């Protein structure tokens, strides 16, 4: 991506955050896999606090989507990589 500017570690972290939305929606379907292989639950430990917020706030996915659209997509000052 050098032709559109350089990327920093912070930019890469922010670019990876939207991928948490499908992860939050898909983790409940892994419940049976987690029951058979309890070691895999360790992987989900960092995401558990975010998952509680996502599940208990009504329309959280829609609010996050609108926030991303309004604050990131339509903002010309944010690097193109994000």
ABEGO torsion letter per residue (X at the ends): XAAAEBBBAAAAAAAAAAAAAAAAAAAAAAAAAAAABAAAAAAAAAAAAAAAAAAABBGAAAAAAAAAAAAAAABAABBAAX
